[in-house]
Amino acid sequence: MGIHGSRGRSLAWLFAVVLMALAVPAAAQDYKPDVTYTLKTGIGEGKMIFTGVGGDIDGQVNPTLRAEPGQVVQVTLIDGDGAMHDITAPDFNARSDRVTGRGASSVMVFRADKAGAYVYFCSVPGHRQAGMEGAIQVGTAKAVKSVLPSVVRDPADLPKPVGKRGPQEVNFMLEAVEKKARVADGTSYRYWTFNGHIPGPMLRARVGDTVHVTLKNPASSTMTHSVDFHAVTGPGGGATLTQVPPGGESTFTFTAMKPGVYVYHCATPMVAHHISNGMYGLAVIEPAGGLAPVDDEFYVMQGELYTAQKHGTKGDLEFSVDKLLDEQPEYMFFNGAVGGLTTEHPLRAKVGDTVRIFFGVGGPNRTSSFHIIGEMFDRVYHEGAITDAPLHDVQTTAVPPGGATMVELKLDVPGRYILVDHALARMERGLAGFLFATGPEQPEIYRKGR
């Protein structure tokens, strides 16, 4: 009985295996790809990239992969540089295995079951931010998702230097603008801003100027707003005089007494909530005679967003007071949104230019270790003290929440430089920017090989 029972179980197991084998062709037929692509990893254009291999995408950098709704898409990934890579399309819950070693390959397969514009990228930490990202277009271009408004301030959008003029009266207008806008691809949030962008407009004046600040709060606002200037000598920095309810307006006047680079922000309780939502900017008070001339000036601020939903969640996001109080932001960025200074408004200059960056941290919680990958700061005016002697040849400078600095550097070599907070895990939450320097190669300074 024992022998027959064992033999019977063996025959039943063999019969099940045969049935499974017979079922394979049908299953394989169901998932036979309608569209195939091959991508090869590598370095190009000063960044990490996918390059198309064969067909219409041959030689294209981060090519757009196209399919019609319902088609099965197969993407073969070839490791072309020897580093670890993969490819993922999170909107279709698809991911390849990771490959390591030149020539190694893997495959990602998914059904394009919804029309629209989506993304693929390498999910190895830091690789997407370094350039390994492309588009997936399912259906015609008309199916692309609607474009959300942007709150990102172009870093080149700042007032001209004061120069050698004497003291005068300066009018500075602020408007509290609450608006739904893009945080990251497919993700939106109702920001609170000054004048519709993050950071707010830069106030630029000189010592001795009389500054009239007017804050308007539209009737459509949901909150009272105010403004506190760190450049102001007086209780509240202006906040006690500008608690403006929806539909209101208030003006106050101050004398610019001390030179420096100063933060301003909303100071209506809960103050940290208003700051996190985007209500911050910089005031540059120049000394008599102005600042030394440079070729290019830029305006950059670092911020944090505390959302109830986890980083990467699609759709409308909501504020989380618990995460704010625990100092656990889901998003971190320059100038208001993920990709704000990479894809939307990168900094641009030329080889040989001297570049000045006014850099501040809105926060409200995290200190920045500001660094530019591939460059050094020739001069750092620590804590925004622009009349003190600068530090020279600095790699990274610390800027606290509510603090600012002014840095200057000369661009000697063409290419793409990356602005970061050197607490580099924050890149994974969106904190990166690009500075493109165009011009002739400088092999005597930087080259491949000996």
C-alpha positions in Angstrom: 0.0 0.0 0.0 2.8 2.4 0.8 4.6 1.7 -2.5 1.4 2.1 -4.5 0.5 5.3 -2.6 3.9 6.9 -3.2 3.8 5.9 -6.9 0.3 7.4 -7.2 1.4 10.7 -5.8 4.4 10.8 -8.1 2.1 10.2 -11.1 -0.2 12.9 -10.0 2.7 15.4 -9.6 4.0 14.5 -13.1 0.6 15.0 -14.6 0.3 18.4 -13.0 3.7 19.4 -14.4 2.7 18.3 -17.9 -0.5 20.4 -17.7 1.5 23.4 -16.6 3.9 23.0 -19.5 1.1 22.7 -21.9 -0.3 26.0 -20.6 2.9 27.9 -21.2 2.5 28.6 -24.9 -1.0 30.2 -24.4 0.3 32.4 -21.6 3.3 33.4 -23.6 1.1 34.2 -26.6 -1.0 36.5 -24.3 2.1 38.6 -23.4 3.8 38.6 -26.8 5.1 42.2 -27.2 3.5 44.4 -29.7 6.3 47.0 -29.4 9.9 46.4 -28.6 12.7 48.9 -27.7 16.3 48.5 -26.7 18.1 51.0 -24.5 21.8 51.1 -23.5 23.1 52.9 -20.5 26.1 55.3 -20.7 27.5 58.8 -20.1 26.7 61.6 -22.6 26.0 65.3 -22.7 27.7 65.5 -19.3 25.2 63.3 -17.6 24.1 59.6 -17.1 21.7 58.6 -20.0 19.8 55.9 -21.8 20.6 55.7 -25.5 18.2 54.2 -28.0 19.5 51.2 -30.0 18.0 50.4 -33.4 14.8 51.5 -35.0 13.4 55.0 -34.9 15.1 55.7 -31.5 18.6 54.7 -32.6 21.2 57.1 -31.1 18.6 59.2 -29.3 19.3 60.2 -25.7 16.5 59.3 -23.3 14.2 58.7 -26.2 10.4 58.8 -26.0 9.0 55.3 -26.1 5.7 55.2 -28.0 2.8 52.7 -27.9 -0.9 52.6 -28.5 -3.4 51.9 -25.7 -3.6 48.1 -25.0 -0.3 47.2 -26.6 2.3 45.2 -24.8 5.7 47.0 -24.6 9.0 45.2 -24.1 12.1 47.2 -23.2 15.5 45.5 -23.2 18.1 47.2 -21.1 21.8 46.8 -21.9 24.5 47.9 -19.4 26.9 50.0 -21.5 29.0 51.5 -18.8 29.6 48.8 -16.3 27.7 50.5 -13.4 24.6 49.1 -11.7 21.3 50.2 -13.5 17.7 49.2 -14.0 14.7 50.6 -15.7 11.3 51.2 -14.2 7.9 52.6 -15.3 6.0 53.1 -12.1 2.7 54.1 -13.7 2.5 50.6 -15.2 4.0 48.8 -12.1 6.9 47.6 -14.3 10.6 47.2 -13.5 13.5 45.3 -14.8 16.1 43.4 -12.8 19.2 45.4 -12.0 22.2 44.8 -14.2 25.8 45.2 -13.3 28.7 44.8 -15.7 29.3 46.0 -19.3 27.1 44.0 -21.7 24.7 42.6 -19.0 21.0 42.9 -19.9 17.5 42.6 -18.5 14.0 43.2 -19.8 11.0 45.2 -18.6 7.5 44.3 -20.0 4.2 46.0 -19.4 0.8 46.5 -21.0 0.1 50.2 -22.0 -3.4 50.1 -20.6 -4.0 53.8 -20.3 -3.4 56.7 -22.7 -1.3 59.6 -21.7 2.2 60.8 -21.0 4.3 58.9 -18.4 8.0 58.4 -17.5 10.6 55.7 -17.2 13.8 56.1 -15.3 16.6 54.3 -13.5 15.7 53.7 -9.9 19.2 53.2 -8.6 19.6 56.1 -6.0 20.8 59.3 -7.6 20.7 58.0 -11.2 17.4 59.6 -12.2 18.6 62.9 -10.8 21.8 62.5 -12.8 19.9 62.3 -16.1 18.5 58.8 -16.6 14.8 59.6 -17.3 12.7 59.6 -20.4 9.1 59.7 -21.6 6.5 57.1 -22.4 3.8 58.3 -24.8 0.7 56.1 -25.0 -1.7 57.1 -27.7 -1.6 60.5 -29.5 -0.2 63.7 -28.1 -3.7 64.8 -27.4 -3.9 62.3 -24.6 -1.1 64.0 -22.7 -2.2 65.0 -19.2 -3.0 68.7 -18.6 -0.1 70.8 -17.6 -0.2 72.2 -14.0 0.7 75.8 -13.3 4.3 76.4 -12.0 5.4 78.3 -8.9 9.1 78.0 -9.8 10.9 81.4 -10.0 13.5 81.5 -12.7 16.8 82.0 -10.8 17.7 84.7 -13.4 14.6 86.7 -12.3 16.1 89.2 -9.9 16.5 93.0 -9.8 19.6 94.7 -11.3 22.4 95.7 -8.9 21.9 99.0 -7.1 25.1 100.5 -8.3 26.7 103.7 -7.0 23.4 105.7 -6.5 22.6 107.5 -3.4 19.8 106.7 -0.9 16.2 106.9 -2.3 12.7 105.7 -1.6 11.9 102.2 -2.8 8.4 100.8 -3.2 8.1 97.0 -2.7 4.8 95.3 -3.5 3.8 91.9 -2.3 0.6 89.9 -2.9 -0.3 86.7 -1.1 -1.2 84.2 -3.8 -2.7 80.8 -2.9 -2.6 78.5 -5.9 -2.7 74.9 -6.9 0.5 74.0 -8.8 2.9 71.3 -9.8 5.1 69.8 -7.1 6.5 66.9 -9.3 5.3 65.1 -12.4 1.7 64.1 -11.8 1.6 65.7 -8.4 0.0 69.0 -7.2 -0.3 71.0 -4.0 -2.1 74.2 -3.0 0.9 76.5 -2.3 0.8 79.8 -0.5 3.2 82.2 -2.2 4.3 85.8 -2.5 3.4 87.1 -6.0 2.7 83.6 -7.3 6.2 82.2 -7.3 8.8 80.6 -4.9 10.8 82.3 -3.7 8.9 85.6 -3.6 10.4 88.5 -5.5 13.8 89.8 -4.4 13.9 93.1 -2.6 17.0 94.9 -3.6 18.0 98.2 -2.0 21.0 100.0 -0.5 21.9 101.2 3.0 20.1 104.4 3.7 17.1 103.7 1.4 13.6 104.3 2.8 11.6 101.2 1.8 7.8 101.2 1.7 6.4 97.6 1.8 2.8 96.9 0.8 1.2 93.5 1.3 -2.1 92.7 -0.4 -4.2 89.6 0.5 -6.9 88.9 -2.1 -10.5 88.2 -1.0 -10.1 84.7 -2.6 -7.4 83.8 0.0 -8.3 81.3 2.7 -5.8 82.6 5.3 -4.5 85.8 6.9 -1.0 86.5 5.8 1.9 88.8 6.8 5.6 89.4 6.2 8.6 89.5 8.5 11.8 91.0 7.0 15.1 90.0 8.7 16.5 93.2 7.2 14.1 95.3 9.2 15.0 97.0 12.6 11.7 97.0 14.5 9.4 94.6 16.4 8.3 91.7 14.3 10.3 92.8 11.2 7.1 94.2 9.8 4.9 91.2 10.8 3.1 93.1 13.6 2.1 95.7 11.0 1.0 93.4 8.2 -1.4 90.8 9.6 -3.7 91.1 6.6 -6.9 89.2 6.4 -8.4 88.1 3.0 -9.4 91.2 1.0 -7.1 93.5 3.0 -4.0 95.5 2.4 -1.3 97.0 4.6 1.8 99.2 4.2 4.7 99.8 6.5 8.0 101.7 6.1 11.5 101.0 7.2 15.0 102.4 6.8 17.6 99.9 5.4 20.2 100.3 8.0 22.6 97.3 7.6 24.0 95.7 4.5 23.6 91.9 3.9 21.5 89.1 2.4 18.4 88.6 4.5 15.4 86.3 4.4 11.8 87.4 4.6 8.8 85.2 5.2 5.2 85.1 6.3 4.9 85.3 10.1 1.2 84.4 10.7 0.7 81.5 13.0 1.4 78.6 12.4 4.5 80.4 11.0 6.3 77.2 10.0 3.2 76.1 8.0 3.1 79.4 6.0 6.9 79.1 5.3 6.7 75.5 4.2 3.8 76.3 1.9 6.1 78.7 0.0 6.0 82.1 1.7 9.6 83.2 1.8 12.1 85.2 -0.2 15.3 87.3 0.0 16.1 91.0 0.6 19.6 92.1 -0.6 20.7 95.4 1.1 23.8 96.6 -0.7 26.4 98.8 0.9 27.1 102.3 -0.2 28.8 102.1 -3.6 27.1 98.7 -4.4 28.6 95.3 -5.0 31.5 94.5 -7.3 30.3 93.8 -10.8 30.0 90.1 -12.0 28.9 88.5 -15.3 25.8 86.6 -14.0 23.7 86.7 -10.9 21.2 84.1 -9.8 18.6 83.8 -7.0 18.1 80.4 -5.4 16.3 79.2 -2.2 15.9 75.8 -0.7 12.5 74.7 0.7 10.6 71.7 2.2 7.1 70.4 1.8 5.3 68.3 4.4 2.5 66.2 2.8 0.2 63.6 4.3 0.9 61.4 1.2 4.3 59.7 0.7 6.8 61.1 -1.7 6.0 60.0 -5.3 2.2 59.8 -4.7 0.3 61.0 -7.8 -2.6 63.5 -7.6 -3.4 66.3 -5.2 -1.3 66.4 -2.0 -2.4 67.6 1.4 -0.5 69.2 4.2 0.6 67.2 7.3 1.1 69.1 10.5 2.4 65.9 12.2 5.2 65.6 9.7 6.0 69.3 10.0 6.3 69.0 13.8 8.4 65.9 13.4 10.6 67.7 10.8 10.1 64.9 8.3 9.5 66.5 4.8 8.3 64.4 1.9 9.7 66.8 -0.7 12.8 69.1 -0.8 13.6 71.4 -3.7 15.2 74.5 -5.0 12.8 77.4 -6.0 9.5 75.7 -5.2 9.2 72.4 -7.0 11.0 69.2 -8.0 12.8 69.8 -11.3 12.5 73.5 -10.9 16.2 74.2 -11.5 16.9 71.1 -13.6 14.2 70.7 -16.3 12.3 74.0 -15.9 14.7 76.8 -15.2 18.4 75.6 -15.0 21.0 78.2 -14.5 23.0 79.2 -17.7 26.3 80.9 -18.1 29.4 80.9 -20.2 33.0 79.7 -19.7 35.0 82.5 -18.3 32.0 84.1 -16.5 32.1 85.1 -12.9 28.8 83.9 -11.3 27.2 85.2 -8.2 24.5 83.2 -6.4 22.3 84.7 -3.7 21.3 81.6 -1.8 18.9 81.3 1.1 17.0 78.6 3.0 13.3 79.1 3.6 13.1 75.9 5.5 11.4 75.9 7.9 13.5 73.2 9.5 16.5 71.8 7.6 20.0 73.3 7.4 21.5 73.2 3.9 25.1 72.1 3.1 25.2 74.1 -0.2 27.6 72.6 -2.8 28.1 72.7 -6.6 29.4 69.3 -7.9 32.4 70.0 -10.0 33.2 73.5 -8.8 34.4 75.4 -5.7 33.2 78.7 -4.4 36.0 81.3 -5.0 34.3 83.5 -2.4 31.7 82.9 0.2 30.2 85.7 2.2 29.3 83.7 5.2 25.8 84.2 6.7 25.2 86.9 4.0 27.7 89.3 5.6 28.6 91.0 2.4 30.8 93.7 3.8 33.0 91.3 5.7 36.0 89.7 4.0 34.9 86.5 2.2 36.1 83.0 2.7 38.1 81.8 -0.3 38.2 78.4 -2.1 35.2 76.8 -0.2 33.8 73.4 -1.2 30.5 73.4 0.8 28.9 76.1 3.0 26.3 75.6 5.7 23.2 77.8 5.5 20.6 77.5 8.3 16.8 77.9 8.0 16.1 81.6 7.9 19.7 82.2 6.8 21.4 83.2 3.6 24.7 83.6 1.9 26.3 85.1 -1.2 28.8 82.9 -3.2 30.9 83.7 -6.3 32.8 81.4 -8.7 34.4 81.6 -12.0 33.5 79.0 -14.6 36.6 77.5 -16.2 35.3 74.4 -17.9 32.2 73.8 -20.0 29.6 71.3 -18.9 26.7 70.7 -16.5 27.3 71.3 -12.8 24.8 70.1 -10.2 23.6 72.3 -7.3 23.0 70.1 -4.2 22.6 70.1 -0.5 25.4 67.7 0.3 23.2 65.8 2.7 22.8 63.9 -0.6 19.9 61.6 0.4 17.8 64.7 -0.1 18.4 64.5 -3.9 16.0 61.5 -3.8 13.3 63.9 -2.5 13.9 66.4 -5.4 16.7 68.6 -4.1 18.9 69.3 -7.2 19.6 72.0 -9.7 21.7 72.4 -12.9 24.2 75.1 -13.9 25.1 74.8 -17.6 28.4 76.4 -18.7 28.8 76.7 -22.5 32.1 77.4 -24.3 35.2 75.8 -25.7 36.8 72.8 -24.0 39.7 73.4 -21.6 41.9 70.3 -21.9 44.7 71.9 -20.0 42.3 72.1 -16.9 40.1 69.0 -17.4 40.4 66.1 -19.8 40.0 62.3 -20.1 43.2 60.3 -19.9 46.7 61.5 -19.2 
